[in-house]
Amino acid sequence: MSSVGLLFVGAALFVNGLLLLGQVDAKTAGVFNLFVGALQTAIPFHLISTATTGDEVLAASGVFMFGFTYLYVGINNLAGFDGNGLGWYSLWVAIMAVGFGVTNVVRFDDLASGLLWFQWAALWGLFFVVIGLGRTEWTTPTAWFTLVLSFTTCTVPGFVYLLGETVPAWVLGVSIVLTVAALAPQALRAARTVVPDVGPAPVAVG
């Protein structure tokens, strides 16, 4: 994923996290998701069209999952569609994100990128739980997880990469431990909460 694209994925996650917390209007968030979705669709098209190896195509193909997610979110929010299909798409993306994480670690010997993909897999998995399964008790912890990852997996790494530097795997490992420690109480409360089915949650994913 290009550094510019990663930076704006962070912005989209930030907006969508606030949407899940009820701090941002769904339609205004939808417009911004369309902007980022268009960017994250154009980038892999360019990368694949200029690729010279199969590995370059493989690396670029994962970016489409971000682009299509944000386009899906934007259209759903602006049109007022039910988010159920988006939730199940998030499950597919979560599974594929695990595959990209393993591929980065095993095939490319890139633990840092692998850790990023594993965190995104967890995030998409939560979107499936909230949107696809309608488990609204997980909305708040998912929102805060989205806000945290908007910075730790996108905004900060994207800016560091723009500076021509790299993010060490150990730094990402520490951020994962701190994130889990900070959000574990919310996750435990959500796991113990029984909420009646009141319909689909707000449509907002990363």
Backbone hydrogen bonds, N-H to C=O, Kabsch-Sander energy under -0.5 kcal/mol:
donor,donor_aa,acceptor,acceptor_aa,energy
6,L,2,S,-2.5
7,L,3,S,-2.1
8,F,4,V,-1.9
9,V,5,G,-1.8
10,G,6,L,-1.6
11,A,7,L,-1.1
12,A,8,F,-2.1
13,L,9,V,-2.7
14,F,10,G,-2.2
15,V,11,A,-2.3
16,N,12,A,-2.7
17,G,13,L,-2.5
18,L,14,F,-1.9
19,L,15,V,-1.9
20,L,16,N,-2.2
21,L,17,G,-1.2
22,G,19,L,-1.6
23,Q,18,L,-2.9
24,V,18,L,-0.7
29,A,25,D,-2.2
30,G,26,A,-2.0
31,V,27,K,-1.9
32,F,28,T,-1.6
33,N,29,A,-2.2
34,L,30,G,-1.8
35,F,31,V,-1.7
36,V,32,F,-2.3
37,G,33,N,-2.8
38,A,34,L,-2.4
39,L,35,F,-2.0
40,Q,36,V,-2.8
41,T,38,A,-0.7
42,A,38,A,-2.4
43,I,39,L,-2.4
45,F,41,T,-1.3
46,H,42,A,-2.2
47,L,43,I,-2.7
48,I,44,P,-2.9
49,S,45,F,-2.2
50,T,46,H,-1.4
51,A,48,I,-0.8
57,V,53,T,-1.5
58,L,54,G,-2.4
59,A,55,D,-2.5
60,A,56,E,-2.0
61,S,57,V,-2.0
62,G,58,L,-0.8
63,V,60,A,-1.3
64,F,60,A,-0.5
64,F,61,S,-1.0
65,M,62,G,-1.0
66,F,62,G,-0.7
66,F,63,V,-0.8
67,G,40,Q,-0.6
67,G,63,V,-2.1
68,F,64,F,-3.2
69,T,65,M,-1.4
70,Y,66,F,-2.4
71,L,67,G,-2.2
72,Y,68,F,-2.4
73,V,69,T,-2.6
74,G,70,Y,-2.8
75,I,71,L,-2.6
76,N,72,Y,-2.5
77,N,73,V,-2.7
78,L,74,G,-2.3
79,A,75,I,-2.4
80,G,76,N,-1.6
81,F,76,N,-1.4
87,G,83,G,-2.1
88,W,84,N,-1.9
89,Y,85,G,-2.2
90,S,86,L,-2.0
91,L,87,G,-1.1
92,W,88,W,-1.6
93,V,89,Y,-2.5
94,A,90,S,-2.6
95,I,91,L,-2.1
96,M,92,W,-2.4
97,A,93,V,-2.9
98,V,94,A,-1.7
99,G,95,I,-1.6
100,F,96,M,-2.4
101,G,97,A,-2.3
102,V,98,V,-2.6
103,T,99,G,-2.3
104,N,100,F,-2.4
105,V,101,G,-1.8
106,V,102,V,-3.2
107,R,103,T,-2.0
108,F,103,T,-1.5
110,D,104,N,-3.3
111,L,109,D,-0.6
114,G,110,D,-2.0
115,L,111,L,-2.5
116,L,112,A,-1.7
117,W,113,S,-2.4
118,F,114,G,-2.3
119,Q,115,L,-1.8
120,W,116,L,-2.2
121,A,117,W,-2.3
122,A,118,F,-1.9
123,L,119,Q,-2.1
124,W,120,W,-2.9
125,G,121,A,-2.2
126,L,122,A,-1.9
127,F,123,L,-2.0
128,F,124,W,-2.0
129,V,125,G,-1.8
130,V,126,L,-2.7
131,I,127,F,-3.0
132,G,127,F,-0.9
132,G,128,F,-0.8
133,L,128,F,-1.9
135,R,129,V,-2.2
136,T,134,G,-1.8
138,W,135,R,-1.9
139,T,136,T,-2.0
142,T,138,W,-2.0
143,A,139,T,-2.4
144,W,140,T,-2.3
145,F,141,P,-2.3
146,T,142,T,-2.4
147,L,143,A,-2.2
148,V,144,W,-2.5
149,L,145,F,-2.6
150,S,146,T,-1.7
151,F,147,L,-0.7
151,F,148,V,-1.2
152,T,148,V,-2.6
153,T,149,L,-1.9
154,C,149,L,-0.6
155,T,150,S,-2.5
156,V,151,F,-2.2
158,G,154,C,-2.9
159,F,155,T,-2.1
160,V,156,V,-2.5
161,Y,157,P,-2.8
162,L,158,G,-1.9
163,L,159,F,-1.4
164,G,161,Y,-1.6
165,E,160,V,-2.1
171,V,168,P,-0.6
172,L,168,P,-1.5
173,G,169,A,-2.4
174,V,170,W,-2.3
175,S,171,V,-2.2
176,I,172,L,-2.1
177,V,173,G,-2.1
178,L,174,V,-2.5
179,T,175,S,-2.3
180,V,176,I,-2.6
181,A,177,V,-2.3
182,A,178,L,-2.3
183,L,179,T,-2.3
184,A,180,V,-1.7
187,A,183,L,-2.2
188,L,184,A,-2.6
189,R,185,P,-2.2
190,A,186,Q,-2.4
191,A,187,A,-2.2
192,R,188,L,-1.3
193,T,189,R,-0.6
193,T,190,A,-0.8
195,V,193,T,-0.6
198,V,196,P,-0.6
201,A,130,V,-0.5
204,A,202,P,-1.0
